[in-house]
Amino acid sequence: MIRFICRRLLFLGFVLLGISVITFALTHLVPGDPARLMAGQHATAEQVRELAERYGLDKPVMTQFWIYMTGLLQGDLGMSLTNRRPVLDDLRQFLPASIELTLAAVLLVVLIGLPLGLMTGARRGKPVDHLMRLLTVGGVSMPLFWLGILLQILFYKHLQLLPIGGRLGVLDIEPPQVTGFYLIDTLLDGDGDAFKSAVIHLILPSVTLAAGSIAVISRMMRASVIEVLDADYVRTARAKGLPDGAVLRTHVFRNALIPTTTILGLQVGALLAGNVLAEVVFNWPGIGLYAVNAIRNLDYPAIMGVTLAISVIYVFVNLLVDIAYVILDPRISLEGMA
């Protein structure tokens, strides 16, 4: 397993190199002048030129890429053109908020999507199966930003039960930054009211972010359950007189979970991408909102930093998925997947 993990980490370097080349090229193909955006519309040509020279924007693209990659190998992600701060410091500030939101959405996907898929697969053809299939199609089809706005209108405007956005209330005091995760930092600070506020503010954005993935995972789990129910070992277990509940828990669920785990790992990447829309709708101060502002201002280093951070997370998630295969089914060898 150690050899497999080391090999994957080695491949990570090639993945990041390829992503760096593609992202750098695409960002520089976008028409626009970041120096002009930084200087403002009333700046003179001389002021724009000075800014371009200060940040190296006047150099050829290949020279800029070489300078960026040289700094990247030294752990330097560059300086944000928008706020004049190191991109690495910005990621340390905003990334925990996005990870917290994504983990909350993943938790909802696992707790709702997997049991829902197991239930509908075991009751295929029944009214509850048809109803859930209709709802899952609606969940996949519903645009994320539209669902978020609908939830805001319902739970904030009409019912006044949940806040419209943000991580804490206006009157709440931010906890000391230990991990960057408010649910953890508020507990470490012993502030129960702030913890409750953080949980409440997390509900709407996490539900919005998780809705589409719940539909995908439940559909995948349903298909896997139906396939496993037709297996010989399931028929043998039923022939021995095992109750249906025991058959589902012991024989069906774990084997149906193996192909679903692959889709779940892919959905983590989808959730990270969906963070952009969810954070804009709910004013969630994560890397999604940070990325939107960076794109709006043609902030090349910030765009590169966000892209590389998400890529690293995605690669590690896929690594965890491969390890989960071995835990779920010992017959699978990590060396065989290398």
C-alpha positions, 0 to 999 in steps of 0.5 A, a space after each residue: 500500500 505504501 508503494 501504491 501511495 508513493 506512486 500516486 503522489 509521484 504522479 501528482 507532480 505530473 498532474 499539477 504540471 499539466 494543469 498549470 500549463 493548461 490553466 496558465 495558457 487559458 487565463 492568458 488567452 482571455 482578452 483583457 489587461 489586468 494592469 488596467 483593471 488594477 489601475 482603474 479606468 481613470 489611470 494614465 497609460 504611464 500608471 498602467 505601464 508601471 503596474 505591468 512592470 511591477 508585477 511582470 505583466 509586460 514580459 512574454 507569456 513564456 517568461 511569465 510562466 517560467 517565473 511562476 513555475 520557478 516560484 511554485 517549486 519553492 512553494 510560492 504561489 505568487 502575489 494576488 493582483 487584486 488584494 496585493 497579498 500572497 495567494 498562499 495566505 489567501 488560500 489558508 484563509 478561504 480554503 477551510 470555509 470551502 472544505 467545511 461546506 463541502 464536507 457538510 454536503 458530503 455528509 448529507 450525500 452519504 446519510 441521505 443518498 445511500 439509504 435512499 438508494 438502498 431502499 428504492 433498490 430493494 423496492 424496485 417497481 413499487 410506488 416509493 421507487 417511482 416517486 424517488 426516481 421522479 424526485 432524483 431526476 428533478 434534483 439532477 435537473 435543478 440548477 444549483 443557483 436556482 435551488 439556492 435562491 428558492 431555499 432563501 425565499 422559502 426559509 429566510 423570507 417567508 418562514 424566517 427560520 434560517 439565515 440568508 447567507 454568511 458563516 456567522 450572524 452579524 452580531 456573532 464574534 468570529 472564533 480564534 482562527 485555529 483550524 479555520 473550520 468554524 464548527 471546530 474553532 467555536 467548540 475549541 473556544 467554548 462558545 456554544 452560541 457561535 457554534 449553534 450559529 455556525 451550524 444554522 448558517 451551514 444548513 442552506 448552502 450545504 443542502 443546496 450543494 448536496 441536492 444534485 449529488 444526493 440524486 446521483 448517488 441514490 440513483 447509482 446505489 439503486 442500480 447497484 442494489 438491483 444488480 447485487 440482489 440478483 447475485 447467487 450469494 444473495 439468493 443463497 442467503 435468502 434460501 437459508 432463511 435469513 430475514 430481508 433486513 439482514 440480507 440487505 445489511 450484511 450481503 447487499 449494502 456492502 457489495 453495492 457500495 463498491 461501485 457507488 464509492 467511485 461515483 461518490 469520489 467523483 461527486 466530491 470534485 463536483 461539489 468543490 466545483 459547485 462551491 463557486 455557485 453556492 458561495 456566490 448565492 449564499 455569500 460564503 467566504 470560501 475559495 469559490 467566491 475568491 475565485 469569482 473575484 479573481 476571474 472578474 479581475 483577471 487575477 492570474 496568480 489567484 486563479 492558478 492557486 485556486 485551480 491547483 488547490 482543488 486539483 490536489 484535493 481531487 487527487 487525494 480524494 481519488 486516492 482515498 477512494 482506491 484505499 476504500 476499495 480494499 477496505 470494502 472488498 479485500 479481494 481487490 489489490 491496490 497493486 492491481 489498480 496501479 
